[in-house]
Each structure stands twice: as structure tokens, then as C-alpha cells.
Amino acid sequence: MPEPYIRTATPADEEALAHLDRATWSTLHAVTPRPEPPYPPFFDERHPAQDFLVAELAGRLVGYVRLARMIPLPAHAHVLTIQGFVVAEEARGLGLGRALIRAAVAEARARGARRLTLRVLGHNTPARKLYETEGFAVEGVLPGEFFLDGAYVDDVCMGRLL
């Protein structure tokens, strides 16, 4: 099995990432409605290519993680947030998700962050377990924050020091 290659996204990745995002959409991790045509651009002013780390396997994009600044204040400049994390169905179970999270931690450190945070749906057990094994801890729970597929789902806030 070839090793995954993780790098910063470029504008040329837009179509592949948009397709990956639509192909992996699920209420296990998404709170927005299922994407329908016409599709908006994947990259935009709030989601520039340089905020994404992408994973390639055998020359094909099979995952991404997005790092963002959630609060644009100098007092919060030391915190980055994972806001978007996807691994293609056919690439799951190969350690790609773990490699992306570790790359996000390294990138956050390189950008001068001291904390990395994320939000995950309470019913997304595989993602929660991955985050916990990578040093993230639950820092808060918003009970029943979302109504998905006929059920109320918790929004779990996690974070870790860098």
C-alpha cells in the first residue's frame, strides 16, 4: 500500500475536493442539507485553498482537513479550529484520517497556534475515538443542538493544547 502524501491544497484541487465533499456527505458528520446543484464553489473568501490540507493516495485526492480561525481577534490568534474533515469511503481504515489529524496538529503548531479545537456530532463515534486517541478532550457538550434524521444530536466541543 503506498504511503499517503499530505500537502496544502491549491486552487487546482477545487473540483476534486468538491466531488469528495459531495460523495462523503452524511448526517453522521454534516449538519447542512445534502448538497444539490447548482453547487457553490468549494473555495471562496471564507474557505481559501491554503486553509486545507489534502491527502493523496496513488495520485488521487482521498481526504482533507481544514484549519480555520473562528474568532478574528488578536486575543484569540493562538487558537485554530478544525472545521472540515473528510476521508473517502474507499480510503477509510488505512490510517489516513489519523495522518490528516497529525498533519493538522503540526500545521497548527507551524502557524503559531497554542490550541486546536473542533466540534463533532455526538453520534459520530469513529471520529470522536480518533480525536481522543490524538490528544483531544471533550471540553463541552451542547445537548440536542441539532435535529438530524428525526433525532436530536449533541454537539461535542473538543480541544487540545499544542
N, C-alpha and C positions, 0 to 999 in steps of 0.2 A: 504494500500500500504506500503510495507516495506521500510525502510529508505535506501538510497544508502550508501555503505561503500566505502570510498576513501582511497587508500593506495599507496605506492610506488610499482611500477612493479617489478617483479622478472623474472629471465630467464625462469621460468616455464610458464609465461604468453605469451611467444612469439607466439605460434600457434594461440591462441585465438585473440590476438591483430592483427596479420597479416590477419586473416579472417575478423575481424571487419573492418580493414582498406580497404580491397578489397570490402567488401559489401557496404560500405558507399561512395565509390569513386564517385565523381560528379564534373562537371566543375563549380558548384556553389562555390566550395572551393579549388579544385585541379587544378594546372597548369601543372602537369606532365601527360603524357599519361596514359590511363587506364592500370592498371597492367595486364600483360599477363604471363602465365607460360613460362619458369621456373621462379618462384618468387624468388627474392633475400631474404636473411634473414631480418627479421623485426629489430632485434637488430644487431648492428655492432659497430665498433670502434667509429664512429661519432654519433651513436644513442644507447647508452648503456641503459640497463633496468632502472638504477637508475635515468635517466632523465625523466621518465614517471610517472605520477600519473594516476592510473586507478580507474574506478568506477565499483563497483559490485552491482548488484541488484538481490536479490534472488539467490545468489551464482554464477551468470553469469556476465562476463565482458561485459559492455554495453557502455563504453566510456573511453576516455583517453585525457590527455593534456600533452604536452612535453615542458619542460623548458630547454633552451639551452643558452650557452654563445656564442654570434655571433662573437665577436671580442676578440681573446685571448691575450689581452694586460692588464697589471696592471692598466693602466689609465681608462680601461673600465670594470673592475671587478665588479663594483657596478650595472651593468645593466644585467638583464636576459631578454630573449625573449621567448614568447610562439611561438613555432614552431611545430604546430601539435595539432589539437583539433577535436575530433570526438565523436559523440553520436549516438548510434544505432537508426535507424529509429523508431523501436517499443518503444524506451525509451524516445523519444522526447516529450516535453510538460509536463514533470514530475518534472522540476526544476533541472535535472541532469547536464545540461550544466552550469547553474549558480553555482551549488555546486562545479563543477570542476574548474571553474574560481576562485571562492573564495579560494579553496584549493591551486590553483597555486599562488595566491597572498600571502597566508600565508606561503607557502613553499619558495617563493622567499624572503620574509622577513627573514625567518629562516636561509636561506643561506647567509644573509647579503646584499642582493640587496637593492638598494635605488630607482631603477626604473624598471618597467616592460613594455616591448614593444611587439608589434605584427604587422603583416601585414595581411590584409583581402582584398578580392576582392570587388570592389565597388558594384557589383550586389548582394552581399551576405547580403541582408538587415536584415534577422533574427540575424545573428552573429554580425553585426555592432550595432544593437539595444541592444543586450545583453551586449556587451563590453561597450557601452556608459552608460548603467544603472549600470555597475560595476566600474565606475570611469575612464574609458579610454576616451581620447580625440583624435580627429584627429590632427596629427602633420605634416602631409604632404600627398600629393596625386601625384602619378605618372600617369598622364593621358594616357590611351590607352596602358598601359605597356604589356598587354597580349592579344593575339588573340585566343579567345575560342568560339567554336560553331558558327563561322562566324561573330563574333563581337569583337570589341576592348573593353577591360575591364580595368578599373582603378585599380591600386594597392594602397590601402589606408594604410598609416602608422599611427598607434595609440600607445599611451603610457599613463602611469600614474606614479605618484610618489607613493612610498610606505611609 
